[in-house]
Amino acid sequence: MDHTAHHSAHGSHEGHDEHKGHSPEMFRNRFWLSLVLTLLVLYFDLHIQMWLGYRALRFPGVGWVQPVLATTLFVYGGWPFLQGSVGELRARQPGMMALVALAITVAFSYSLAATFGVVAGAPLYWELATLVLIMVLGHWLELASVQGASRALQNLAALVPNTAQRFANGKLETVPTAELEVGDLVLVRPGEQLPVDGTVREGSSSVDEALLTGESRPVTKTVGSDVVAGSVNGEGALTVRVSRTGGDTALSQIERLVLEAQGSRSRFQNLADRAAGWLFYLALGAGTLTLVVWLALGFGLQFALNRTVTVLVMACPHALGLAIPLVLVNATGLGARRGILVRNREAFERAKDLQIVAFDKTGTLTEGAFGVRRVMTNGVSEAEALALAAALEARSEHPLGRAITAEAEARALSLPAVQDFEVTAGQGVAGTVDGRRYRIGRPEWAEERGLTLPDRLERSLATAEHRGESVVVLQAETKVVAFIALADRVRPHAGEAVAHLKAAGIEPVMITGDAEAVARTVAAELGVTRYYARTLPRDKAGLVQKLKHEGRTAFVGDGVNDAPALLNADLGVAIGAGTDVAIESADVVLMKSDPLDVARARTLSRASYRKMQQNLLWAVGYNAVALPLAAGVLYPWGVLLSPAVGAVFMSVSTIIVAVNAVLLRRTRLA
């Protein structure tokens, strides 16, 4: 399969011309009415009555019930195929639609001719009905299993607030974000998202840019710092001078990358479509040859026509039409039960041949949330230091503060009461406990107050900083009481996932916007030997493109900044706990946010692909044997198949394909 021919249609299914303008709902509605019509056709069919030993209702005009029902079914249920075949034939690329249209048209025309006595023989109404019904069902299942209209661009746009607070003539006014111009001053309150790119003119705060840069820790912003649209302001109010608006913002640039990646995807022609095209020509040629040969041998028109119709009926792609959809439905069902949601079938099939899996770090290999790694103390116990820190941080909304509080709760520590609580923007928090004043915040805050760390703590702090851990310092009035090292928590099964991929001969690669020290520490902990640190959003897609030159590459991510890379990879995998835009840009979504599900998805892909191959081999191989029999090659030995018997063989072929697809459920995932 061509590496460039992936992502045929992220949810829109635009890679399949025969589905253009079609939807699962349309085929679903046609299926249910077609089912009712088919059951009525079968009920009144003489062959069915004879085989099952019952007698249908008799009333005046009962002989016209089947022709009327079959005509309705042919027009209503068969219309998408008749319409699609026109497009295929115009493009000179006959495929499934043309083959189905040929089969149902021949069966319908022959049946009407038999009903009106134009030709001698029995009508094929029940064969026509079941063929239309199964084809409608197959296309419904296929479209329903891969549909999920991509809303990536809408989700990107939703990150920017609709309104902003702008300073005008010394007053604050609420204006639509679209009206902001370069040079305007806007106020961004704590907890709000920034509406534009700009530079801080007043205030200081911590800004969460994880959705845009992949940086797990909030970034301190002071006067002169650059901020970007879509990021979330922390505890302090900021006055920002607008530097870029609308399509010039960093968020819009990511949006354009997504759009370009979507537009660059070429059409993926799957094996079933090609087989249907071959079978179309084969059936047409075999039917014509059968008619000509029997007439040339001196047999009558009725005999030759019966042989021709039998050939075309047995060539009807019941099994071929369901070979892929039935496997897909079972594969997606099995995956869904394990939290693996398949959004793009063609890309999912490529998972079996992966050679490289590139992971975004934050939120994928790690949880994207801080946890306490170690507590180093000076003159107090670890529990006492952690209790003091948690008490001070209890009212804080800072991610590091929440992590400290969560650690104290996990240890069931009793927190002392805090009076005179105070927030110092960009530095930390302070409060009084048992008459003593304590502060907790950035290490630089302690240095600014003239406090020094003992040599033991100084060495431990250097080690923590070398590992890329975030450190907060607990201070008393005259000394440093403790420091707490925190880091993004590694997901429980991340190491196991890396080991499984290595065992399968797949190279794991880590890509992150974090600093070198953070990337190095996490990579060493997980056993990843190849990693890329400080990777900007616009560079991720390019890096994935380079990796693709080394082998078939999957990218696993969860943030807005991951969307272009997800689209650019041979297989885009989104962690389910991530952002909507990442999920909507992916081919596979891991709903349990478990990295080990990447390996499970590969196992499922390999198993489902084998089933697809087996079904296609059977569906095509069946025709290789059935068509000569239908044409009457064994007639000299007394073997002659009627159209009705041919339809039975065709149904048996369909059952075999269906049973083989169901056996996929017995696959054991990693």
NUGUKE-120086 format. One record per residue (C-alpha): x, y, z; residue in three letters. Coordinates in pm, whole numbers, padded with zeros to 5 digits, always signed. Layout:
X, Y, Z, ALA;
...
END
This chain:
+00000, +00000, +00000, MET;
+00125, +00348, -00084, ASP;
+00233, +00550, +00218, HIS;
+00105, +00865, +00057, THR;
-00236, +00723, -00004, ALA;
-00352, +00726, +00351, HIS;
-00626, +00905, +00534, HIS;
-00868, +00856, +00249, SER;
-01141, +01034, +00434, ALA;
-01130, +01117, +00799, HIS;
-01489, +01037, +00858, GLY;
-01621, +01180, +00531, SER;
-01536, +00869, +00337, HIS;
-01442, +01081, +00042, GLU;
-01191, +00828, -00070, GLY;
-01468, +00602, -00201, HIS;
-01639, +00748, -00503, ASP;
-01921, +00497, -00481, GLU;
-02018, +00646, -00146, HIS;
-02021, +01006, -00263, LYS;
-02334, +01173, -00130, GLY;
-02430, +00865, +00069, HIS;
-02467, +00833, +00443, SER;
-02523, +00549, +00691, PRO;
-02867, +00691, +00767, GLU;
-02968, +00673, +00402, MET;
-02864, +00308, +00369, PHE;
-03016, +00229, +00710, ARG;
-03356, +00363, +00605, ASN;
-03340, +00180, +00274, ARG;
-03240, -00141, +00451, PHE;
-03541, -00155, +00683, TRP;
-03795, -00093, +00407, LEU;
-03605, -00331, +00179, SER;
-03619, -00593, +00454, LEU;
-03998, -00568, +00473, VAL;
-04031, -00588, +00095, LEU;
-03786, -00882, +00080, THR;
-03977, -01079, +00344, LEU;
-04299, -01031, +00148, LEU;
-04129, -01137, -00177, VAL;
-03994, -01450, -00007, LEU;
-04332, -01528, +00148, TYR;
-04510, -01530, -00189, PHE;
-04230, -01705, -00382, ASP;
-04328, -02052, -00509, LEU;
-03978, -02193, -00460, HIS;
-03974, -02086, -00093, ILE;
-04325, -02223, -00039, GLN;
-04219, -02557, -00185, MET;
-03894, -02576, +00013, TRP;
-04056, -02481, +00345, LEU;
-04383, -02666, +00287, GLY;
-04640, -02391, +00335, TYR;
-04906, -02223, +00119, ARG;
-04919, -01845, +00089, ALA;
-05241, -01646, +00105, LEU;
-05452, -01656, -00210, ARG;
-05655, -01362, -00335, PHE;
-05744, -01203, -00670, PRO;
-05436, -01054, -00833, GLY;
-05192, -01239, -00605, VAL;
-04979, -01318, -00910, GLY;
-04890, -00949, -00939, TRP;
-04775, -00910, -00579, VAL;
-04420, -01032, -00643, GLN;
-04363, -00826, -00961, PRO;
-04490, -00509, -00790, VAL;
-04291, -00566, -00472, LEU;
-03977, -00658, -00668, ALA;
-04011, -00350, -00889, THR;
-04044, -00130, -00582, THR;
-03744, -00297, -00422, LEU;
-03539, -00269, -00742, PHE;
-03606, +00104, -00772, VAL;
-03591, +00199, -00402, TYR;
-03324, -00034, -00267, GLY;
-03123, -00054, -00586, GLY;
-03123, +00317, -00670, TRP;
-02792, +00402, -00493, PRO;
-02619, +00126, -00690, PHE;
-02779, +00220, -01021, LEU;
-02685, +00582, -00962, GLN;
-02334, +00494, -00848, GLY;
-02275, +00268, -01146, SER;
-02340, +00557, -01382, VAL;
-02057, +00753, -01220, GLY;
-01822, +00453, -01229, GLU;
-01894, +00380, -01593, LEU;
-01855, +00744, -01689, ARG;
-01517, +00745, -01518, ALA;
-01438, +00415, -01691, ARG;
-01365, +00262, -01352, GLN;
-01637, +00004, -01291, PRO;
-01634, -00132, -00939, GLY;
-01873, -00256, -00675, MET;
-02157, -00024, -00777, MET;
-02140, -00126, -01143, ALA;
-02123, -00494, -01053, LEU;
-02423, -00476, -00820, VAL;
-02618, -00268, -01074, ALA;
-02543, -00523, -01348, LEU;
-02655, -00814, -01130, ALA;
-02981, -00662, -01008, ILE;
-03067, -00523, -01353, THR;
-03020, -00862, -01520, VAL;
-03217, -01041, -01248, ALA;
-03497, -00783, -01261, PHE;
-03516, -00770, -01641, SER;
-03512, -01148, -01675, TYR;
-03782, -01185, -01406, SER;
-04012, -00934, -01574, LEU;
-03954, -01103, -01909, ALA;
-04044, -01440, -01755, ALA;
-04353, -01292, -01586, THR;
-04486, -01149, -01912, PHE;
-04396, -01463, -02110, GLY;
-04127, -01300, -02319, VAL;
-03888, -01578, -02218, VAL;
-03966, -01923, -02085, ALA;
-03846, -01983, -01731, GLY;
-03913, -01897, -01369, ALA;
-03870, -01540, -01241, PRO;
-03581, -01466, -01006, LEU;
-03766, -01232, -00771, TYR;
-03639, -01383, -00448, TRP;
-03282, -01384, -00578, GLU;
-03322, -01018, -00675, LEU;
-03470, -00928, -00337, ALA;
-03198, -01095, -00131, THR;
-02925, -00948, -00348, LEU;
-03056, -00591, -00306, VAL;
-03110, -00642, +00068, LEU;
-02762, -00779, +00135, ILE;
-02595, -00511, -00073, MET;
-02782, -00234, +00111, VAL;
-02690, -00395, +00444, LEU;
-02325, -00428, +00347, GLY;
-02292, -00064, +00248, HIS;
-02478, +00050, +00560, TRP;
-02240, -00147, +00781, LEU;
-01937, -00016, +00597, GLU;
-02037, +00349, +00609, LEU;
-02159, +00331, +00969, ALA;
-01834, +00173, +01086, SER;
-01606, +00438, +00940, VAL;
-01819, +00751, +00955, GLN;
-01744, +01027, +01204, GLY;
-01738, +01361, +01033, ALA;
-01414, +01540, +01117, SER;
-01477, +01840, +01341, ARG;
-01110, +01920, +01398, ALA;
-01124, +02270, +01253, LEU;
-01439, +02362, +01446, GLN;
-01280, +02239, +01769, ASN;
-00972, +02449, +01702, LEU;
-01182, +02758, +01646, ALA;
-01375, +02687, +01967, ALA;
-01058, +02735, +02172, LEU;
-01070, +03109, +02112, VAL;
-01334, +03298, +02317, PRO;
-01600, +03480, +02118, ASN;
-01559, +03805, +02313, THR;
-01274, +03998, +02471, ALA;
-01235, +04279, +02725, GLN;
-01076, +04575, +02542, ARG;
-00953, +04903, +02690, PHE;
-01095, +05203, +02504, ALA;
-01059, +05563, +02625, ASN;
-00960, +05442, +02969, GLY;
-01267, +05222, +03001, LYS;
-01319, +04850, +02962, LEU;
-01562, +04731, +02696, GLU;
-01674, +04387, +02579, THR;
-01621, +04340, +02205, VAL;
-01631, +04043, +01966, PRO;
-01287, +03885, +01930, THR;
-01310, +03932, +01553, ALA;
-01310, +04312, +01602, GLU;
-00976, +04322, +01784, LEU;
-00693, +04491, +01597, GLU;
-00316, +04487, +01631, VAL;
-00215, +04733, +01903, GLY;
-00534, +04700, +02110, ASP;
-00502, +04643, +02484, LEU;
-00713, +04362, +02630, VAL;
-00766, +04242, +02985, LEU;
-00745, +03868, +03053, VAL;
-00877, +03773, +03395, ARG;
-00769, +03463, +03593, PRO;
-00905, +03141, +03443, GLY;
-00990, +03299, +03106, GLU;
-00857, +03190, +02766, GLN;
-00652, +03438, +02570, LEU;
-00841, +03565, +02262, PRO;
-00535, +03668, +02057, VAL;
-00158, +03647, +02037, ASP;
+00012, +03935, +02214, GLY;
+00264, +04070, +02462, THR;
+00204, +04123, +02835, VAL;
+00207, +04494, +02922, ARG;
+00091, +04471, +03284, GLU;
+00060, +04198, +03544, GLY;
+00216, +03859, +03603, SER;
+00066, +03513, +03605, SER;
+00116, +03149, +03516, SER;
-00030, +03055, +03176, VAL;
-00119, +02701, +03073, ASP;
-00002, +02653, +02714, GLU;
-00015, +02272, +02715, ALA;
-00284, +02255, +02448, LEU;
-00068, +02453, +02208, LEU;
+00294, +02376, +02293, THR;
+00281, +02042, +02471, GLY;
+00460, +02199, +02771, GLU;
+00315, +02026, +03078, SER;
+00402, +02292, +03334, ARG;
+00238, +02637, +03338, PRO;
+00467, +02909, +03206, VAL;
+00528, +03221, +03412, THR;
+00434, +03536, +03222, LYS;
+00548, +03884, +03322, THR;
+00574, +04220, +03147, VAL;
+00725, +04166, +02802, GLY;
+00634, +03795, +02777, SER;
+00461, +03666, +02465, ASP;
+00125, +03490, +02501, VAL;
-00077, +03296, +02246, VAL;
-00447, +03265, +02169, ALA;
-00619, +02963, +02317, GLY;
-00389, +02934, +02621, SER;
-00545, +02958, +02968, VAL;
-00452, +03230, +03213, ASN;
-00372, +03127, +03569, GLY;
-00398, +03315, +03896, GLU;
-00316, +03672, +03793, GLY;
-00483, +03929, +03568, ALA;
-00292, +04024, +03254, LEU;
-00311, +04327, +03029, THR;
-00205, +04217, +02681, VAL;
-00121, +04425, +02374, ARG;
-00249, +04249, +02062, VAL;
+00026, +04149, +01817, SER;
-00159, +03903, +01590, ARG;
-00526, +03846, +01523, THR;
-00747, +03613, +01322, GLY;
-00562, +03400, +01072, GLY;
-00219, +03520, +01186, ASP;
-00235, +03369, +01536, THR;
-00038, +03057, +01631, ALA;
-00365, +02872, +01678, LEU;
-00475, +02963, +01325, SER;
-00141, +02846, +01191, GLN;
-00202, +02506, +01352, ILE;
-00551, +02516, +01200, GLU;
-00400, +02570, +00857, ARG;
-00162, +02279, +00911, LEU;
-00462, +02057, +00985, VAL;
-00641, +02182, +00674, LEU;
-00336, +02124, +00456, GLU;
-00286, +01776, +00595, ALA;
-00650, +01693, +00524, GLN;
-00625, +01828, +00171, GLY;
-00303, +01643, +00093, SER;
-00450, +01298, +00155, ARG;
-00479, +01101, -00169, SER;
-00749, +00846, -00245, ARG;
-00699, +00496, -00107, PHE;
-00833, +00229, -00339, GLN;
-00900, -00080, -00129, ASN;
-00866, -00435, -00246, LEU;
-01239, -00507, -00244, ALA;
-01307, -00225, -00488, ASP;
-01040, -00351, -00725, ARG;
-01172, -00706, -00700, ALA;
-01522, -00579, -00778, ALA;
-01387, -00404, -01086, GLY;
-01218, -00721, -01206, TRP;
-01529, -00922, -01130, LEU;
-01746, -00679, -01326, PHE;
-01549, -00738, -01643, TYR;
-01524, -01109, -01568, LEU;
-01900, -01146, -01515, ALA;
-01983, -00938, -01822, LEU;
-01737, -01129, -02035, GLY;
-01839, -01470, -01900, ALA;
-02209, -01395, -01946, GLY;
-02161, -01277, -02304, THR;
-01934, -01571, -02387, LEU;
-02186, -01815, -02240, THR;
-02470, -01674, -02450, LEU;
-02264, -01675, -02771, VAL;
-02119, -02025, -02721, VAL;
-02451, -02197, -02648, TRP;
-02619, -02025, -02940, LEU;
-02327, -02122, -03162, ALA;
-02362, -02483, -03049, LEU;
-02720, -02482, -03177, GLY;
-02905, -02456, -02848, PHE;
-03217, -02243, -02826, GLY;
-03234, -01883, -02701, LEU;
-03416, -01986, -02383, GLN;
-03146, -02237, -02288, PHE;
-02863, -01994, -02368, ALA;
-03035, -01709, -02184, LEU;
-03089, -01924, -01875, ASN;
-02719, -02010, -01869, ARG;
-02626, -01644, -01907, THR;
-02856, -01532, -01627, VAL;
-02719, -01807, -01402, THR;
-02365, -01684, -01466, VAL;
-02456, -01325, -01381, LEU;
-02657, -01423, -01072, VAL;
-02376, -01641, -00937, MET;
-02133, -01359, -01005, ALA;
-02344, -01128, -00788, CYS;
-02109, -01002, -00518, PRO;
-02298, -01103, -00205, HIS;
-01984, -01242, -00043, ALA;
-01756, -00980, -00195, LEU;
-01987, -00701, -00081, GLY;
-01976, -00824, +00280, LEU;
-01618, -00955, +00289, ALA;
-01476, -00628, +00419, ILE;
-01774, -00470, +00606, PRO;
-01845, -00779, +00816, LEU;
-01482, -00809, +00925, VAL;
-01475, -00437, +00993, LEU;
-01788, -00444, +01207, VAL;
-01652, -00732, +01414, ASN;
-01309, -00569, +01441, ALA;
-01450, -00233, +01549, THR;
-01684, -00406, +01793, GLY;
-01401, -00607, +01947, LEU;
-01187, -00296, +01965, GLY;
-01466, -00088, +02120, ALA;
-01507, -00341, +02399, ARG;
-01139, -00287, +02479, ARG;
-01163, +00091, +02445, GLY;
-01009, +00107, +02097, ILE;
-01224, +00319, +01866, LEU;
-01147, +00285, +01494, VAL;
-01233, +00598, +01296, ARG;
-01048, +00537, +00968, ASN;
-01043, +00183, +00832, ARG;
-00779, +00226, +00562, GLU;
-00531, +00378, +00805, ALA;
-00618, +00119, +01069, PHE;
-00530, -00160, +00826, GLU;
-00180, -00009, +00796, ARG;
-00120, -00063, +01168, ALA;
-00017, -00421, +01090, LYS;
+00296, -00297, +00911, ASP;
+00413, -00032, +01157, LEU;
+00786, +00011, +01196, GLN;
+00795, +00325, +01409, ILE;
+00555, +00451, +01677, VAL;
+00615, +00814, +01776, ALA;
+00460, +00917, +02108, PHE;
+00387, +01267, +02224, ASP;
+00500, +01272, +02587, LYS;
+00263, +01495, +02778, THR;
-00079, +01339, +02824, GLY;
+00018, +01029, +02626, THR;
+00314, +00853, +02787, LEU;
+00256, +01071, +03091, THR;
-00072, +01177, +03250, GLU;
-00024, +01548, +03190, GLY;
-00066, +01604, +03564, ALA;
+00204, +01659, +03824, PHE;
+00283, +01423, +04106, GLY;
+00522, +01452, +04401, VAL;
+00849, +01269, +04331, ARG;
+01042, +01346, +04651, ARG;
+01040, +01570, +04958, VAL;
+01374, +01690, +05100, MET;
+01358, +01850, +05445, THR;
+01570, +02069, +05672, ASN;
+01499, +02023, +06042, GLY;
+01146, +01880, +06009, VAL;
+01000, +01544, +05914, SER;
+00884, +01472, +05560, GLU;
+00523, +01433, +05675, ALA;
+00534, +01764, +05865, GLU;
+00684, +01947, +05567, ALA;
+00428, +01803, +05327, LEU;
+00141, +01886, +05563, ALA;
+00260, +02247, +05594, LEU;
+00298, +02277, +05216, ALA;
-00044, +02124, +05150, ALA;
-00208, +02354, +05403, ALA;
-00063, +02658, +05227, LEU;
-00154, +02525, +04883, GLU;
-00508, +02418, +04979, ALA;
-00655, +02742, +04841, ARG;
-00425, +02756, +04539, SER;
-00541, +02670, +04186, GLU;
-00188, +02621, +04060, HIS;
-00125, +02268, +03919, PRO;
+00181, +02220, +04142, LEU;
-00021, +02322, +04445, GLY;
-00298, +02080, +04356, ARG;
-00042, +01800, +04319, ALA;
+00099, +01869, +04667, ILE;
-00249, +01874, +04818, THR;
-00336, +01547, +04642, ALA;
-00019, +01383, +04778, GLU;
-00106, +01491, +05133, ALA;
-00455, +01350, +05093, GLU;
-00312, +01023, +04960, ALA;
-00096, +00997, +05271, ARG;
-00394, +01088, +05496, ALA;
-00203, +01375, +05656, LEU;
-00375, +01613, +05896, SER;
-00336, +01972, +05773, LEU;
-00284, +02262, +06014, PRO;
-00499, +02575, +05999, ALA;
-00368, +02869, +05795, VAL;
-00434, +03237, +05869, GLN;
-00352, +03551, +05672, ASP;
-00335, +03365, +05339, PHE;
-00172, +03571, +05063, GLU;
-00097, +03515, +04692, VAL;
+00212, +03670, +04537, THR;
+00155, +03655, +04161, ALA;
+00430, +03473, +03976, GLY;
+00605, +03368, +04298, GLN;
+00381, +03156, +04522, GLY;
+00161, +03176, +04831, VAL;
+00213, +03259, +05198, ALA;
+00028, +03208, +05525, GLY;
+00061, +03192, +05902, THR;
+00058, +02856, +06082, VAL;
+00073, +02847, +06463, ASP;
+00200, +03203, +06471, GLY;
+00483, +03144, +06224, ARG;
+00491, +03284, +05871, ARG;
+00557, +03035, +05588, TYR;
+00594, +03077, +05216, ARG;
+00595, +02822, +04934, ILE;
+00680, +02888, +04573, GLY;
+00958, +02920, +04319, ARG;
+01318, +02857, +04435, PRO;
+01408, +03206, +04310, GLU;
+01172, +03350, +04570, TRP;
+01386, +03207, +04848, ALA;
+01700, +03345, +04685, GLU;
+01543, +03691, +04655, GLU;
+01470, +03679, +05029, ARG;
+01834, +03595, +05101, GLY;
+01770, +03238, +05213, LEU;
+02020, +02967, +05126, THR;
+01988, +02591, +05111, LEU;
+02211, +02354, +05308, PRO;
+02465, +02173, +05089, ASP;
+02266, +01848, +05105, ARG;
+01952, +02019, +04977, LEU;
+02155, +02216, +04722, GLU;
+02288, +01893, +04571, ARG;
+01943, +01734, +04570, SER;
+01797, +02044, +04408, LEU;
+02062, +02031, +04135, ALA;
+01977, +01665, +04075, THR;
+01606, +01743, +04053, ALA;
+01666, +02027, +03809, GLU;
+01894, +01802, +03601, HIS;
+01607, +01553, +03583, ARG;
+01377, +01830, +03464, GLY;
+01158, +01815, +03774, GLU;
+00966, +02119, +03894, SER;
+01071, +02227, +04243, VAL;
+00883, +02435, +04499, VAL;
+01053, +02558, +04815, VAL;
+00887, +02578, +05157, LEU;
+01032, +02870, +05354, GLN;
+01009, +02990, +05709, ALA;
+01108, +03345, +05796, GLU;
+01475, +03265, +05844, THR;
+01544, +02940, +05662, LYS;
+01440, +02696, +05393, VAL;
+01231, +02426, +05556, VAL;
+01202, +02185, +05262, ALA;
+01180, +02156, +04890, PHE;
+00938, +01937, +04699, ILE;
+01025, +01796, +04357, ALA;
+00734, +01730, +04124, LEU;
+00712, +01583, +03775, ALA;
+00456, +01477, +03521, ASP;
+00342, +01128, +03620, ARG;
+00421, +00844, +03379, VAL;
+00113, +00641, +03284, ARG;
+00098, +00297, +03450, PRO;
+00132, +00089, +03132, HIS;
+00359, +00322, +02934, ALA;
+00674, +00120, +03003, GLY;
+00496, -00204, +02919, GLU;
+00373, -00054, +02591, ALA;
+00726, +00048, +02495, VAL;
+00860, -00298, +02580, ALA;
+00584, -00468, +02378, HIS;
+00658, -00255, +02072, LEU;
+01029, -00329, +02097, LYS;
+00957, -00702, +02121, ALA;
+00752, -00674, +01802, ALA;
+01043, -00508, +01620, GLY;
+00884, -00161, +01628, ILE;
+01095, +00137, +01733, GLU;
+00932, +00366, +01993, PRO;
+01014, +00736, +01958, VAL;
+00920, +01013, +02202, MET;
+00844, +01367, +02084, ILE;
+00781, +01647, +02332, THR;
+00771, +02021, +02369, GLY;
+00931, +01985, +02712, ASP;
+01290, +02069, +02794, ALA;
+01579, +01832, +02723, GLU;
+01616, +01735, +03089, ALA;
+01250, +01637, +03122, VAL;
+01256, +01442, +02798, ALA;
+01578, +01261, +02891, ARG;
+01445, +01157, +03232, THR;
+01114, +01024, +03102, VAL;
+01278, +00846, +02809, ALA;
+01524, +00671, +03043, ALA;
+01244, +00568, +03278, GLU;
+01043, +00415, +02992, LEU;
+01333, +00258, +02802, GLY;
+01299, +00484, +02498, VAL;
+01637, +00538, +02334, THR;
+01530, +00790, +02071, ARG;
+01356, +01112, +02167, TYR;
+01314, +01471, +02046, TYR;
+01282, +01753, +02301, ALA;
+01163, +02114, +02266, ARG;
+00968, +02029, +01953, THR;
+00742, +02314, +01842, LEU;
+00389, +02240, +01713, PRO;
+00477, +02324, +01354, ARG;
+00781, +02094, +01375, ASP;
+00594, +01784, +01491, LYS;
+00425, +01721, +01156, ALA;
+00757, +01768, +00975, GLY;
+00931, +01532, +01216, LEU;
+00664, +01268, +01156, VAL;
+00713, +01314, +00783, GLN;
+01087, +01246, +00823, LYS;
+01018, +00936, +01030, LEU;
+00790, +00808, +00754, LYS;
+01090, +00799, +00521, HIS;
+01245, +00545, +00761, GLU;
+00936, +00324, +00775, GLY;
+00562, +00314, +00828, ARG;
+00496, +00547, +01119, THR;
+00220, +00589, +01375, ALA;
+00189, +00901, +01588, PHE;
+00020, +00892, +01929, VAL;
-00087, +01223, +02083, GLY;
-00358, +01411, +02266, ASP;
-00315, +01787, +02228, GLY;
-00421, +02054, +01981, VAL;
-00059, +02083, +01876, ASN;
-00069, +01712, +01787, ASP;
-00346, +01742, +01527, ALA;
-00123, +01810, +01222, PRO;
+00111, +01526, +01319, ALA;
-00183, +01289, +01371, LEU;
-00308, +01367, +01023, LEU;
+00037, +01345, +00868, ASN;
+00122, +01002, +01011, ALA;
+00044, +00673, +00841, ASP;
-00168, +00601, +01149, LEU;
-00286, +00874, +01384, GLY;
-00371, +00753, +01735, VAL;
-00534, +00985, +01990, ALA;
-00547, +00931, +02364, ILE;
-00916, +00949, +02457, GLY;
-00864, +01179, +02753, ALA;
-00713, +01439, +02518, GLY;
-00868, +01731, +02338, THR;
-01153, +01703, +02088, ASP;
-00939, +01830, +01802, VAL;
-00681, +01554, +01857, ALA;
-00951, +01288, +01871, ILE;
-01124, +01417, +01558, GLU;
-00792, +01427, +01369, SER;
-00704, +01067, +01453, ALA;
-00762, +00734, +01282, ASP;
-00779, +00541, +01609, VAL;
-00884, +00672, +01950, VAL;
-00774, +00501, +02273, LEU;
-01070, +00572, +02498, MET;
-00901, +00434, +02812, LYS;
-00593, +00654, +02759, SER;
-00377, +00344, +02795, ASP;
-00056, +00347, +02583, PRO;
-00059, -00033, +02584, LEU;
-00371, -00012, +02366, ASP;
-00140, +00095, +02082, VAL;
-00001, -00259, +02083, ALA;
-00351, -00404, +02116, ARG;
-00466, -00199, +01817, ALA;
-00179, -00339, +01612, ARG;
-00275, -00696, +01709, THR;
-00635, -00628, +01612, LEU;
-00526, -00475, +01283, SER;
-00318, -00779, +01193, ARG;
-00600, -01020, +01283, ALA;
-00868, -00825, +01095, SER;
-00646, -00789, +00789, TYR;
-00596, -01165, +00780, ARG;
-00974, -01213, +00793, LYS;
-01020, -00962, +00512, MET;
-00769, -01147, +00299, GLN;
-00936, -01481, +00371, GLN;
-01281, -01344, +00288, ASN;
-01167, -01178, -00032, LEU;
-00984, -01494, -00135, LEU;
-01297, -01699, -00075, TRP;
-01529, -01449, -00244, ALA;
-01313, -01431, -00555, VAL;
-01220, -01799, -00549, GLY;
-01586, -01892, -00530, TYR;
-01647, -01714, -00857, ASN;
-01352, -01888, -01022, ALA;
-01525, -02221, -00958, VAL;
-01889, -02114, -00974, ALA;
-01887, -01926, -01303, LEU;
-01774, -02221, -01520, PRO;
-02040, -02439, -01351, LEU;
-02303, -02174, -01409, ALA;
-02198, -02146, -01773, ALA;
-02265, -02520, -01814, GLY;
-01918, -02667, -01868, VAL;
-02035, -02989, -01699, LEU;
-02351, -03012, -01909, TYR;
-02211, -03306, -02112, PRO;
-02196, -03502, -01783, TRP;
-02549, -03410, -01683, GLY;
-02465, -03127, -01445, VAL;
-02665, -02812, -01518, LEU;
-02737, -02536, -01266, LEU;
-03054, -02329, -01281, SER;
-03052, -01961, -01179, PRO;
-03228, -02057, -00854, ALA;
-02960, -02315, -00765, VAL;
-02694, -02064, -00855, GLY;
-02852, -01820, -00612, ALA;
-02839, -02085, -00337, VAL;
-02468, -02141, -00396, PHE;
-02421, -01766, -00387, MET;
-02598, -01751, -00049, SER;
-02382, -02033, +00091, VAL;
-02075, -01835, -00010, SER;
-02212, -01536, +00179, THR;
-02273, -01745, +00493, ILE;
-01915, -01875, +00487, ILE;
-01780, -01521, +00467, VAL;
-02005, -01410, +00753, ALA;
-01903, -01699, +00981, VAL;
-01534, -01635, +00912, ASN;
-01580, -01269, +01003, ALA;
-01753, -01358, +01330, VAL;
-01458, -01581, +01426, LEU;
-01253, -01262, +01456, LEU;
-01419, -01212, +01796, ARG;
-01206, -01497, +01931, ARG;
-00887, -01297, +01877, THR;
-00688, -01241, +02195, ARG;
-00549, -00889, +02209, LEU;
-00212, -00815, +02366, ALA;
END
